[in-house]
Amino acid sequence: MVLAIKSLREDYWEDFELQDDDIEFLYAHLLETETPLTPQELIVALVEDRIQRELKKIEKKRLAGGSIYLPREQYAIEQKVVFPALGWRQAEVLVSREGYNPDLGDFSVIQVRFENGEEREFAAGLDDHPLNNPYELAEAEGPDVRSILDTYQDRLVQRLEMGLKEDDDFVYIAGRWFPRALLVDVNTGHLNLAEALLDMSGGGPLPTAELLKQVELASNENPKLVEFSLDLALQEDARFDEVGSAGKVLWYLQRLEPEGVRETPEQLRYKEQEYDRGLLTPEMLDLESRLDDELSPVGEPASRDESVAIHLLYPHWRLGTLPLTHRVRPLFPTAYDAPCILFTLVDGESGAKFPGWVVRKGGYVFGLESWYRKRQLMPGSTVWVQRGSRPGEVIVRVEAQRSRRDWVRTLLVGADGGVVFATLKQVVSAAYDERMGIMVPDVNALDGVWAKRQKQPPPFERVVADVARELTKLNPQNHVHVAELYAAVNLVRRVPPGPIMALLASRPWFVHVGDFHFRFDDSAGS
């Protein structure tokens, strides 16, 4: 009988952890290849090596002494016996007694104790048994690596990366690993020259290969290793940002990036508002999901559609940004580690192209301010986002219409900095959400409101109450819809819908009148 290494226990790969022997193998493997490798490439080599090491362990156990267990043989007390079907575990015979089974004839039963103290019983002197065929180790055949990876690759890659991140001898950039000690030396002079090259290019972006044409590094080394070494040196220098999407390394001077990319603008910053999510009804949670605010803890699932509609909140409209929500995130480029990603936006109507930035930490896309003005959008306008025909391109479009005058909620700023709402005739040039559409004629005045509230922020509850009071004046029934209130509050303070809905559900002066509408009752006091 041929015994393959499939005797590995069933949970062997589920319990996989990176060990010292694995680290040594990976180090040697990368040294031999002289090329930085992805985690997926490394795990293939490591699984193959693990299998070979397990084969050797089994062979060592097989040759470590003791008789191979065959049911037809008889065994003496204190005799060492090796059990191939149990991973070549070794045991000592404690007791031998006669067995009884009329169907089997005469045979014995031996009781053995394994090295871990476990005791079990086995048949002996039994001529007719399939295990009587001699075992041979299948040296040329082990578990199928491909089938292992098909089942466990994600888990194995995750454990491999966890282990390498804890080891200072390995470095990682743009999805690849390599031993730090084997890198080509990159000094301050090289980095200063790279900075000058990027400066001459308006900040970037430039690929590493382009920088290497001017930055003279050791030319007798593996070109991939030289490129990786420069990439790592640039990554560890605060002057440079890697801005390429996954699989593409591009460099940019951090100081020449747009201000809205280097730092999250004030109007997009959310000052965490504590609230009890238990107050939100199932209906409110559903609405929260549909509003799909990038700051909400939940949202609509990632879209499988080719295009997604976004209704612009005032802060995004004012700053020329798009929210990186659950639904829209898959449509934009991503990266392994880059904090921001430079890509191309395409006007869906004219085909004009302009740069955009995915600001991953801030959760927004930057670079649409001029396009918003050109398309004459307003807070509440609907922007459609879809994948471009080329990698690194994203199409944005609006449902353009002939300019017309509509009655639209309008925010007015008084001389004292107070804000009021009125329903006025306004020129509208693109489709918008009627609940979230709010015209802001004097943006500079509203900027002043934000600046003043930044220095002396009013209590959140008062902000919501003041906005609700103003909005209900516009409605004959004196009530306001949750989505309307959410959009209006974000004119003066960035906040997701959850805290607003929790406040509506917990204060007596907000009276629910059905279908997400609330009436503000001044008599209850606020």
LOPATI-843127 format. One record per residue: residue in one letter; z, x, y of N, C-alpha, C in turn. Coordinates in steps of 0.02 Angstrom, whole numbers, plus 50000, padded with zeros to 5 digits. Layout:
<pts>
aZXYZXYZXY;...
</pts>
This chain:
<pts>
m500005004349940500005000050000500005004450062;v499575002750111499545006550174500005003150224;l500465006950253500925004250303500725006850371;a500455002550414500285004650481500895004350526;i500815006950586501365007050633501515000250662;k501204995150635501344988350657502054986350639;s502424991050607503124989750594503544990350656;l503244992050715503614991850778503904984850786;r504514984550808504834977950814504454973550863;e504514967150853504094962350890504204962850966;d504824964350987504964964551059504894971551089;y504564976051052504514983051074504224983451145;w503664980151158503334980751223503664976351275;e504004971051253504364966851301504954970651332;d505244975151293505824979051316505624985851345;f504984986751359504734993151382505074995451446;e505315001451447505585004751507505325011851509;l505195014451568504945021251574505505026151556;q505365030651510505855035551486505665042551509;d506125047351498505995054251519505365057051485;d505275055451421504675057851386504035054951417;d504085048751441503505045651474503345049251539;i503865050851577503765054451641503425061151628;e503665064651578503375071251561502645070451541;f502505065251502501805064251481501365062651542;l501595058151586501195056251643501065062251689;y501565066351698501495072251740500955076851711;a501005078051645500525082451611499825079351612;h499795072851603499145069451602498795070051670;l499175068951724498875069551791498695076751806;l499095081351782498935088451791498285090151756;e498185087551697497585088851658496965085751691;t497035079651715496455076251744496305078751815;e496835081251850496775083651919496505078251965;t496635071951947496375066351986496915060951992;p497075058652052497535052952059497275046852022;l497725043351988497525037651947497905031451966;t497595025651952497915019251965498445017851911;p498915013351924499405011451873499065008751810;q498515005151819498165002351762497865007851718;e497605013151750497335018751712497895022551677;l498455023351711499015027051682499315023451623;i499355016751627499695013151574499275013251510;v498615013551515498195014151455498365020751419;a498375026151457498525032751427499235032851399;l499705029751435500405029851413500505025851349;v500195020051344500255016051283499985019851223;e499415023051232499125026951178499595032551157;d499905035851207500375041251191501005038651157;r501255032951180501845029951150501725028551076;i501135025751060500975024150991500975030550948;q500665035850973500655042050935501355044850925;r501775044150977502465046650969502855042550918;e502725035950916503065031750867502815033450796;l502175034950790501905037150725502275043350701;k502375048050746502715054150727503445052850709;k503765048250744504465046550727504505043550657;i504035039150642504035036050576503895041250522;e503435045750536503285051050488503905055450477;k504265056750532504865060850526505395057350484;k505465050850494505945047050454505735047050381;r505085046450370504835046150301504985052650264;l504965058150302505065064750270505775067250278;a506225063050306506895065450321507345065850260;g507105064050203507525064250142507675057250118;g507835056550055507975050050026507375047449990;s507505043249942506975040349901506685034249936;i506025033649930505705027649958505885021649915;y506085016349947506285010349909505685007149877;l505715006549810505235002749771505634998249724;p505514991749724505914987049684505954988849610;r505454992449583505454993849511505944999449493;e506155003549542506585009249528507315007149523;q507705011449490508435010549488508745015749534;y509315014049566509625018549615510365019449599;a510595025549610511295027249595511735026449657;i512385025649644512865025249699512815031549741;e512855030749808512825036049858512125039049866;q511635036349831510945038849839510665036449906;k510275040949939509955039350002509285036049987;v509155030350021508545026550009508225025050077;v507555025850082507185024450143506765018050132;f506785013650182506445007150177505845006950225;p505235008150199504635008250242504525001750280;a504634996150247504504989650278504984988050334;l505524991950341506024990950395505974996650445;g505384999450454505305004750502505575011350478;w505565012250412505805018450381506535019850396;r506915014550398507645015350407507945018050343;q508475022050351508795025150293509465021850280;a509645021150216510285018050197510575021750136;e511215020450125511565023450068511775017850020;v511665019049954511835013949904512595013749896;l512885007849903513605006949895513795004249826;v513404999249804513574995749741512914994249705;s512954994449638512384992249596512664987549543;r512384981649538512624976649490512024973149459;e512164969549404511634965749371511444959649413;g510794958149414510564952249449510454946549399;y510414940549425510304934849380509794930249412;n509234929549375508714924649393508284923749332;p508344918149296507974917049233507234918149240;d506964917049298506244917849308506024925049314;l506494929549329506304936549342506474941149284;g506894939049239507094943549184507654948249206;d507724953749170508254958449186508074962549248;f508554962949294508474967249353509174968449383;s509204972949432509844974649464509814972749539;v510394972649568510454971549641510854977349669;i510574980649719510944986049752511164983749821;q511774985549839512024984249906512014990849944;v511704990850004511624997050041511914996250112;r512085001950141512335001950211511865006350252;f511585003450307511145007150351511545011350400;e511185015550438511515020250484511915016650538;n511715010550556512075006750607512655002650580;g512795003450515513344999850484513154993250452;e512534991050463512304984750433512254985550357;e512494980350320512454980450247511994974750223;r511554976450174511094971550146511014972850072;e510734967950036510614968549965509864968249949;f509654972149898508954972549878508914972749803;a508344970349777508224970449704508054977649682;a508234979149620508064985649589507904984349516;g507494988749486507304987849416506864981749406;l506484979749457506074973749454505344975949453;d505024975149393504354977949384503814974149422;d503894967649428503364963549458503554961749530;h503324965749577503484964549648502944967949691;p502684964649743502144967649784502344974149818;l502994975049831503204981149865503224987249819;n503054986149754503044991849708502444996449720;n501944994149759501374998449774501605003949823;p501455010149810501685015649853501435014749924;y501865016749971501695016350041501345022650064;e500845021850106500535027550139500525026050214;l500655031150255500655030150327499935030050352;a499775025050390499085024550416499035028850478;e498885035250469498875039950525498305038550573;a497755035950550497185034950593497165028050625;e497655023950610497625017050634498315014650654;g498385012350715499015009650739498865002950772;p499335000450811499204994250847498604995150894;d498234989750904497654989950947497884990151020;v497714995651055497924996451125497684990751168;r497064988651158496774983351199497164976751191;s497364975151129497734968951118498424969251150;i498724975251149499374976051182499314974951257;l498794977951286498704977251359498504970151378;d498124966851335497934959851350498554955451356;t499074957151317499674953051316500204955351366;y500274961951373500844964651410500664968751472;q500024969251491499834974051543500224973051608;d500274966951633500624965851696501344968251693;r501684966551638502384968551630502434976251626;l501984979451588502014986651579501864990251644;v501364987851681501194990951746501784990351794;q502104984551795502684983651839503244988451822;r503394989251757503924993851737503735001051752;l503095002751742502865009551756502955011151831;e502745006551873502805007751945503525008151967;m503955003951938504665004351955504945011251939;g504755013851881505005020351860504735025951904;l504095025751921503805031051962504075030852033;k504215024952060504485024452128505175027652133;e505535027852078506205030752077506185038352066;d505595041052055505525048152042505175051552101;d505535055952136505265059252195504695063952180;d504585065552117504045070152100503355066952103;f503335060252108502695056752110502605053452178;v501985053252201501815050152265501265044952253;y501245040052298500795034352289500455032652355;i499805031552352499445029052410498805025752387;a498625020352421498005016652408497915015052334;g498475013352302498445011052233498405016452181;r498545022852199498495028352151499115032752154;w499255035952096499845040252089499625047352073;f500065052152097499935059252080500585063152091;p500685068652055501285072852066501255076252135;r501805075752172501825078652239501705086252238;a501985089652188501945096952186501235099552178;l500775095252156500095097552142499615095952200;l499875093252255499445091452310499215097552349;v498635096852381498385102052425498795101952490;d498955107752517499365108252577498985105552638;v499295100952674499015098352737499525099852791;n499335103752841499815105852892499725101852957;t500145103453006500135099853070499465100553105;g499165106553100498515107553131497985102853104;h497985101753038497515097153008497615090053036;l498245088053041498405081253065498235080353139;n498345085653178498165085253249497405084453257;l497025087953215496305087353218496085080353197;a496405077453147496255070653126496395065753183;e496945066853219497105062553276496565062953329;a496325069053343495815069853393495165066353373;l494985066753310494375063453286494425055953292;l495005053053276495095045853282495105043753355;d495405047953397495425046553469494715046053497;m494285050653476493585050653498493205044553473;s493455041453420493125035453391493455029053416;g493835029553470494155023653498494745021253458;g495025025653418495605023953376495425023453303;g494795021953288494585021053219494175014653213;p494065012353153494315015553090493825020853065;l494095025753030493695030852997493935031652926;p493475032452878493685033752809493905040952802;t494295042252750494545048952739493985054052731;a493445052052697492885056652686492595058952753;e492575054452803492315056352868492775061352903;l493415060352897493895065052927493845071852894;l493735071952828493715078252791493115082552812;k492605079552842492025083552864492225088352920;q492755086352957492975090553013493645093953000;v494055090752959494705093652942494615098252881;e494645104552892494475109352839495075110452793;l495035107652733495535108752682495225112952626;a495655115152578495415119352523494815116252488;s494255119752489493635116852461493545118352387;n493975122552359493905124252288494295119552243;e494605114452272494995109652233494565103552217;n494825099552170494495093152153494435088952217;p493825086752235493735082952297494185076752301;k494285073352245494715067352245495435069252261;l495655075052236496335077352249496415079352322;v495905082552351495925084452421495975078152465;e495575073152448495575066952487496255063452481;f496525063252420497185060152410497715063752449;s497685070352451498185074352487498175072852562;l497575072252591497525070552662497765063452674;d497585058852628497815051952635498575051652638;l498905055252593499635055052591499925057952655;a499655063552678499915066652739499835062052799;l499275058552803499165053752857499645047852851;q499755045552790500205039852780500915041552801;e501125047752791501815049652806501905051752879;d501365051352919501395053052990501345046553030;a501845045253073501885038853109501305037753157;r500905042953171500345042053217499775038053187;f499755037653121499175034753087499365028553048;d498905023753047498975017753006498375017352959;e498515015752896497975014452848497815007052853;v497205005352871497044998352888496494995452843;g496324998952789495804996452744496064991152697;s495614986852673495804981852623495864985352556;a496114981752506496244984652440495624988152413;g495724994452392495164998252365494765002052417;k494935001352481494565004652534495065007652583;v495035014352592495515017752636495185019252703;l495455016352757495215017552825495815019152869;w495715023852917496265026152958496155024153031;y496725022753065496705020553134497305023753170;l497205025353234497765027953273498225022153293;q498845022653275499315017253286499375015553360;r499365020553404499455019253476498855015753507;l498275015853475497685012553502497535005753470;e497975003553426497904996853398498074991753451;p497804985753448497984980553497498744979353497;e499004977853556499724976853562499974971353515;g499584966153506499784960653462499774962453389;v499504968353372499514970853304500104975553294;r500224979853344500774984753339501454981253337;e501504975653373502144972153378502034964653380;t502434960953344502364953653343502514950853413;p502054947153444502174944353510502784939653511;e503084939353568503704935353576503594928153555;q503024925253571502924918153558502814916653483;l502744921953442502684920953370503334922753333;r503824925153370504444927253338504904921153327;y505124920653267505584915153249506294917753246;k506714915153290507424916753288507744912053238;e507934914853181508154910853124508644905353144;q508474899253126508894893453141509204890853077;e509854891353071510184888953010510164881353007;y510034878852946510024871652937510114870152863;d510294863952848510424861852779509784858652751;r509444862252705508834859552676508974853552632;g509604852652613509774846752574509704840252612;l509644840852679509554834852720508834832252718;l508374836452697507674834552697507514829952637;t507244824252651507074819452598506444822052562;p506304819252502505684821252468505064820152511;e505074814952551504504813652595504444819052649;m505024821152675505014826452726504774833052696;l504994834452635504774840652602504014840552591;d503764834652575503034834052565502664835252631;l502924832452685502614833452750502664840852771;e503234843852759503324850952775502794855152739;s502674853552675502174857152637501484856252666;r501324850052687500664848652714500554851852783;l501094852252822501034855652887500904863152878;d501134865952823500934872652801501054877952855;d501654877952882501844883052931501994889552895;e501754895152922501854901552889502594903552885;l503014900352925503734901952925504124897552876;s503814892352849504164887952803504274891452736;p504834889952702504964893152637504494890652583;v504164885052594503674882452546503064880252586;g502524879352550501914877052583501424874552531;e500854872352555500334870252510500134876152465;p499994874852401499784880452357499164883852384;a499084890152364498494893952383497864889952368;s497414889652416496824885452408496304888652363;r496004884652320495424886952281494774884952316;d494844881452372494254879252408493944885152445;e493314884252462492964889352500493154889252574;s493414883552597493614883252667494244879152675;v494654881152725495314878052737495364876452811;a495634870452827495714868352896496414870252921;i496444872852982497074874653015497104871153082;h497674867853096497774864753161498204869553202;l497944871853258498264877153297498894874853332;l499454878153318500044877453359499934881253424;y500314879253475500234882553540500304890053537;p500824892953506500884900353506500264903853477;h499974901153424499374904253396498774903353442;w498714897553472498164896453519498234901153579;r498834901853606498954906053665498804913353652;l498954915753592498904922853577498264924753540;g497854919753523497244921253487497384923353415;t497834919853382498014921453313497914915453268;l497914916853203497914911653152498524912753107;p498844907353085499414908253040499184910352971;l499524915152941499354917252873499774913052825;t499544906852814499924902052775499774902752700;h500144898952660500034899052587499314897352570;r499044892352604498374890052587497834894952607;v497914897952666497374901952695497404909252675;r497984911652652498084918752638497554921552590;p497364917952536496884920852489496184921852520;l496034918752576495384919452607495314925952646;f495874929152662495864935152702495954941352659;p495704947152683495794953352645496524955052635;t496674958352580497354960752567497324968152555;a497904971252545497934978552535498524980252491;y498524986452464499084988652422499724989452465;d499664993252519500264994752559500154994152634;a499534993852656499384994052728499754988352764;p500124989952819500474984652856500004980052893;c499414982752913498914978552946498224980552919;i497764975752919497114976752889496584974852940;l496134979452954495584978052999494994975252960;f494714969652983494164966552948493694963452999;t493204959652976492704956753021492734949153019;l492794946153079492754938953086492034937153106;v491804931553079491114929353092491124922253120;d490804921253177490744914553206490274910553162;g490534905153133490144901153086489544897753118;e489534897053184488964893853217488434898853239;s488644904153274488164908853302488034914853257;g488494916153209488434922153168488694928353201;a488944927853263489214933653298489824936353261;k489884943053261490434946253225490904949653274;f491544949553259492034952753301492634954853258;p493014960053279493554962653237494154957953234;g494464957753176495084954053166495584958453129;w496204956753135496744960653103497194955953063;v497304957553001497824954152962498474957952972;v498954954853004499614957953016500084955152962;r500144958952909500484956352849501214954752862;k501574959252894502284958152905502414952252951;g501994951553003502084945953050501834939353023;g501404939552971501154933352942500634929852984;y500204933853018499684930753059499064935153060;v498524932153084497884935653094497764935953169;f497604941953194497534943153266496804944653283;g496594942453344495944944453369495474938753388;l495734932553395495294926853408495354924053479;e495704927453524495814924653590495164923153627;s494704927953628494064926853663493664921353629;w493684921053563493314915953527493594908953541;y494264908453546494564901953564494324899653632;r494294904353680494064902553747493334900453746;k492934904253710492214902753707492094895853677;r492494894053626492414887653593492814882053627;q493154883753683493524878853723494024874853681;l494414878653642494914875353600495564874153639;m495994870053610496644868653640497154868353584;p497804868453600498304867553548498184861053509;g498164861653443498014855853401497294855853377;s496864860053405496164860453382496144862553309;t495634860153275495544861653204495064867453195;v495304872753163494894878553148494794878853072;w494164879453052494004880152981493914887452964;v494224889652909494194896552887493874896652818;q493394901152808493084901752742492894908952727;r492804910352663492604917152643491904918752669;g491824925052688491174927252710490724929052652;s490094930052666489614931852613489684939052592;r490014943152632490114950252617490854951752613;p491044956652571491754958652568491994960952637;g492614958952654492894961052718492674956652776;e492334951052763492134946452815492434939552803;v492654936352857492934929552853492604925452908;i492374919552889492024915152937492514910252968;v492484909453034492874904353069492394899753106;r492554893353105492114888553139492514882553161;v492234878853207492534872553229492004867153225;e492224861053224491754855453225491594853853298;a491084857353322490894856553392490634849553406;q490744847353466490504840853487490344841053561;r489954836453584489784836253655490434834953694;s490524838853746491144838153786491214830953810;r491814828453803491954821653825492664821453853;r492814816253890493484815553919493884810653876;d494444813253849494894809253807495574808753840;w495924803453822496624803053841497024807553793;v497334812653820497674817753779498374819053807;r498854819953762499524822153784499444828753821;t499764829153878499694835053921500374837553943;l500484844053939501114846953960501054849354032;l501534847454073501554849454143502204853254156;v502164858654194502754862754210502934861654283;g503544859554295503774858454363503944864854399;a504054864354464504224870154505504884873254483;d505324869154453505974871654430505944874454360;g505344874554330505274877054262505384871754209;g505514865654228505594860254179504914857954154;v504904855354093504274853154064504294845654053;v503734842454067503664835354055502984834154022;f502914828253992502294826453958501994820353992;a501334820253994500974814454021500334813653979;t500094807553977499454806253943498914805853997;l498484810953997497984811554049497284812354018;k496784810854058496094811954035495944819354039;q495704822153983495544829153980494864830053946;v494534835553964493884837153933494014840353865;v493734837553813493834839953745493154841953716;s493124848053687492474850553663492464851853588;a493024850853553493034852153481493534847353448;a493434846253384493864841753347494584844253348;y495064839653349495774841453351496184836253314;d496784838053295497244833453263497594829353317;e497534822753314497784818553368498544818953376;r498904820353321499634820853327499844827553356;m499454832853343499664839453364499284841953425;g498794838053448498414840153507498804839153571;i498874844653610499234844453674498874849153722;m498644846553778498294850753826498814854253870;v498674860753885499114864753929498684867253986;p498664863754043498234865754098498444872354131;d499104873654136499354879654170499714884154121;v499334888554089499624893054038500104897954070;n499944900454130500374905454162501064902454177;a501074896254198501714893054212502134892354148;l501794890754094502164890154030502394897054006;d502014902254020502234909054004502894910454040;g502954908054102503574909054139504154905554107;v504024899654078504554896054042504794900153983;w504324902953945504514907153887504924913153910;a504704916353965505064922253989505774920554010;k505854914954044506514912854066506964911154007;r506684907753958507084905853900507234911753855;q506824917053860506974923053823507624926153848;k507734925953914508334928753944508944924153934;q508824917653940509374912753933509134907153886;p509134908353821508874903253775509334897153771;p509074891253782509474885153776509614883753702;p510134879853687510274878153617509684874453585;f509584875953522509024872953485509054865353487;e509644862653476509714855353474509524852153540;r509694855453596509514852753661508764852953673;v508444858353649507714858953657507374853053622;v507574851753559507264846353521507394839553555;a508014838653577508184832253609507784831153673;d507724836453715507354835853777506624834253764;v506324837553716505614836453701505524829453673;a505974827353628505924820653599505984815353653;r506444816253700506544811453753505894810653794;e505574816253809504964816053849504384812653811;l504334814353747503774811653707503834804053697;t504444801653687504534794453676504344790353737;k504354793553795504154789853856503414788153856;l503024791853816502304790753814502104785253766;n502584782853727502434778053675502744771253691;p502354765753688502634759153704503224757353659;q503224759853597503774758353551504364763153560;n504284768053606504804772953619505004776853557;h504504778853517504654783053460504154788853457;v504304793753414503894799753408503824801553334;h503234803753315503114805953246503364813053237;v503584814753177503854821453163503334826753179;a502704825853160502194830853173502084831853248;e502114826353286502054826853359502624830953388;l503224829553365503804833053391503774840453372;y503574841953311503504848853288503014852753331;a502434849753345501934853153386502194854153458;a502534849153484502774849453554503344854453562;v503804854753515504354859553519504084866653519;n503544867753481503254874453478502884876453542;l502844871953591502604873853657503104878153694;v503734877553676504264881153713504704885453668;r504644884453602505054888453556504724888653488;r504644894553459504324895153392504824893253339;v504654888053301505104885653249504694881853197;p504824882753132504474878853080504744871753078;p504424867353041504634860253041505304858853007;g505514863152960506134861752922506744860552966;p506924865153011507514864153054507454857953097;i506854856253121506764850353162506904844053122;m506634843653061506734837753019507464837152998;a507804842752985508514842552967508924839753025;l508734841653086509094839153145508974831553153;l508364829353143508214822253147508614818253096;a508714821153037509064817552983509814817652991;s510084821953035510804822753037511144820453101;r510754818553152511054816653217510964809253229;p511484805853252511454798553261510984796353317;w510834800853364510394798753419509654799053400;f509504801353339508824800853313508824795253260;v508474789853275508474783953232507794783453197;h507814783653130507194783253092506954776153091;v506324775153112506044768353114505464767553064;g505394772553019504894771852966504284776352975;d504004778552919503374782252918503394788452964;f503944792352958504034798652995504094797553070;h504214791553092504324790253163505074789753177;f505284792653235505984792453255506024790253328;r506534786253341506674784153410507264788153435;f507224790353498507774794053527508234789253565;d508864788853544509334784153572509804787853620;d509654787553684510064791053734510774788453735;s510874782153716511554779253720512034782553672;a511754785753619512194789053570512454795753596;g512124798353649512344804753678512084810553637;s511934815953669511684821953636512054828053660;
</pts>
